[in-house]
């Protein structure tokens, strides 16, 4: 996960048309936190994120601040509200959405797959009251992304890959936690019996 993000950030830092915006900040934080679930020790995740960002000239704490502010600014809205923001080119939209739309309209705009994840996360926050199924939410992100000028094929690929990898990572973390718990139980039984499992203690 870290290696892939290192490459992604390194390449973006050298793209003249790339600018950090709320979509990027939210997407990066979501991807890192999602794939760092289960990372130990827990207190090293923050420094790891900051080092990852700093390696390509980005400010980790500032990106986390942008992400938190963007999610907080979204509020609760309907799908109709969201579609109206797009049609009005951001007029009346929360600041993170208006900023992202303005960025996408730039002639030198450079797309990143992290923006696709950011778009999905912002929509999930705005439409939280709708309790949309993950697949329906991704479909809405595809539709809205395409309507604001993002390539639909890229969105489809990037969001599908993100969801698939996140599911695999979640399963891996669960398996790891089960393995650690089983090993802990084995050791506890060993301490109680005073001998390794399968080896009877001397009478």
C-alpha positions in Angstrom: 0.0 0.0 0.0 2.7 2.5 1.0 4.8 1.6 -2.1 1.8 2.3 -4.4 0.9 5.6 -2.7 4.6 6.6 -2.9 4.6 6.1 -6.7 1.2 7.9 -7.1 2.3 10.9 -5.1 5.7 11.1 -6.7 4.1 11.1 -10.2 1.5 13.7 -9.2 4.1 16.0 -7.7 5.7 16.2 -11.2 2.6 17.0 -13.1 2.3 20.6 -14.0 -1.5 20.4 -14.3 -2.0 18.8 -10.9 -3.2 20.8 -7.9 -4.2 19.5 -4.5 -7.9 20.1 -3.9 -10.6 18.6 -1.6 -11.2 15.6 -3.8 -7.5 14.7 -3.7 -7.1 15.4 0.1 -10.2 13.3 1.0 -9.2 10.5 -1.5 -5.7 10.2 -0.2 -6.8 10.1 3.5 -9.5 7.6 2.7 -7.2 5.3 0.8 -4.4 5.5 3.4 -6.8 5.0 6.4 -8.6 2.2 4.6 -5.5 0.2 3.8 -3.8 1.0 7.0 -6.5 -0.6 9.1 -5.0 -3.1 11.4 -1.5 -1.6 11.1 0.5 -2.0 14.2 1.7 -0.2 16.2 -1.3 2.1 16.0 0.5 5.2 17.1 2.9 4.9 14.1 0.1 5.4 11.4 0.2 9.2 11.8 3.9 9.6 11.4 3.8 7.1 8.5 1.2 9.1 6.7 3.2 12.4 7.2 6.4 10.8 6.0 4.6 9.4 2.9 3.3 12.8 2.0 6.5 14.7 2.8 8.5 12.4 0.5 6.8 14.0 -2.5 6.6 17.5 -1.1 3.0 17.3 0.4 2.0 18.5 3.9 0.4 15.5 5.6 -1.2 17.4 8.5 -2.6 20.0 6.1 -4.1 17.3 3.9 -5.8 15.7 6.9 -7.1 19.1 7.9 -8.5 19.7 4.3 -10.1 16.2 4.4 -11.8 16.8 7.8 -13.0 20.3 6.7 -14.3 19.0 3.4 -16.3 16.2 5.0 -17.6 18.5 7.7 -18.7 21.0 5.2 -20.8 18.6 3.1 -23.8 18.4 5.5 -26.8 16.3 4.5 -28.4 16.5 1.1 -30.5 14.7 -1.4 -29.4 13.2 -4.7 -31.4 16.0 -6.4 -29.4 18.6 -4.5 -26.2 17.0 -5.7 -27.3 16.9 -9.3 -28.4 20.6 -9.1 -24.9 21.6 -7.9 -23.4 19.9 -11.0 -25.9 21.5 -13.4 -25.2 24.9 -11.8 -21.4 24.3 -12.1 -21.0 24.4 -8.3 -23.3 27.3 -7.5 -24.9 26.8 -4.1 -22.7 23.7 -3.5 -20.6 23.2 -0.3 -17.2 24.7 -0.7 -15.3 21.4 -1.3 -17.6 20.6 -4.2 -17.5 24.1 -5.7 -13.7 24.1 -5.4 -13.4 20.6 -7.0 -15.7 21.6 -9.9 -13.6 24.7 -10.5 -10.4 22.7 -10.5 -11.8 20.2 -13.0 -12.8 23.0 -15.4 -9.2 24.2 -15.7 -7.7 23.5 -19.1 -4.6 21.9 -17.5 -6.5 19.8 -15.0 -4.8 16.5 -14.3 -6.9 13.6 -13.0 -5.8 11.2 -10.2 -7.5 8.0 -9.1 -7.4 9.4 -5.6 -9.9 12.0 -6.8 -12.3 9.3 -7.7 -12.1 8.0 -4.1 -12.5 11.5 -2.8 -15.6 12.0 -4.9 -17.1 8.8 -3.6 -16.4 9.7 0.1 -17.9 13.2 -0.3 -21.0 11.8 -1.9 -21.3 9.2 0.9 -21.0 12.0 3.5 -23.6 14.2 1.8 -26.1 11.3 1.2 -25.6 9.6 4.5 -29.3 9.9 5.3 -30.2 8.0 2.2 -28.3 4.9 3.4 -27.5 4.0 -0.2 -26.0 0.6 -0.9 -22.3 0.7 -1.8 -22.9 -0.4 -5.4 -25.6 2.3 -5.9 -23.3 4.9 -4.4 -20.5 4.0 -6.7 -22.9 4.1 -9.7 -24.0 7.6 -8.6 -20.3 8.6 -8.3 -19.7 7.3 -11.9 -22.7 9.3 -13.2 -21.8 12.5 -11.5 -18.1 12.1 -12.2 -18.8 11.7 -15.9 -21.2 14.7 -15.9 -18.5 17.0 -14.4 -15.9 16.1 -17.0 -14.1 13.1 -15.6 -13.7 10.1 -17.9 -16.3 7.5 -17.0 -14.1 4.5 -18.0 -11.3 5.7 -15.6 -13.8 6.3 -12.8 -15.3 2.8 -13.3 -11.9 1.2 -13.2 -10.5 3.2 -10.3 -13.6 2.9 -8.1 -14.0 -0.8 -8.8 -10.3 -1.5 -8.1 -10.5 0.5 -4.9 -13.6 -1.4 -3.6 -12.0 -4.7 -4.6 -8.7 -4.0 -2.9 -10.4 -2.6 0.2 -12.4 -5.8 0.5 -9.3 -8.0 0.1 -7.5 -5.9 2.7 -10.4 -6.2 5.2 -10.4 -9.9 4.8 -6.7 -10.1 5.3 -6.9 -8.0 8.4 -9.7 -10.2 9.8 -7.6 -13.4 9.1 -4.6 -11.8 10.7 -6.6 -10.9 13.8 -8.1 -14.4 14.0 -4.6 -15.9 13.7 -3.2 -13.7 16.5 -6.2 -14.5 18.7 -5.7 -18.2 18.1 -2.0 -18.0 18.9 -2.8 -16.0 22.1 -5.3 -18.7 23.2 -2.8 -21.4 22.5 -0.2 -19.7 24.7 -2.7 -19.1 27.5 -3.6 -22.8 27.5 0.1 -23.7 27.5 0.7 -21.4 30.5 -2.2 -23.1 32.3 -1.0 -26.7 31.6 2.7 -25.8 32.0 3.6 -27.7 28.8 3.4 -27.2 25.0 0.2 -28.4 23.4 0.2 -32.0 22.5 3.0 -32.8 25.0 1.6 -34.3 28.2 3.1 -32.9 31.4 5.1 -35.3 33.6 3.1 -36.8 36.5 
